Amino acid sequence: MNVSHTTIYSTIRALPKGELKKDLLSCLRHENKKRK
């Protein structure tokens, strides 16, 4: 699945702030570490 980083981060910013946002950001950071 090809999705631009801009789309992902703009979607996250649109979500309510709190634990959900933190969880999503930590998951994204984790995935980036896996790829490298």
N, C-alpha and C positions, 0 to 999 in steps of 0.2 A: 504494500500500500504506500503510495507516494503522497505525502502531505508536506507542505512547506512549513518551516519552523515558525514563520510569521503567523500562519493560521493557528498553529498549536498554541503559541504564547498569547495571541489575542483572545482565543477562546478561554484560556485559563484566567486571564485578567477580567473577563466578563463574568466569571463565576463568583459566587459570594466568597468573601475573605474568610479565612479560618483554617481549620484542620484539613478540609478537603483540598484546598489550594496547596497547602504544605505537602500533603501526601502525593499529589500529582507532580509537583515540582521535584520531589525527592525521587519519584519513580523515573522521571525523565532524565535526571542526572545519573541515576543508576544505569539506565539503558545506554547512555553515552559512554560510560566507563566500560561497559561490556564490549562495545564495538571496537574500541581502541586496543 
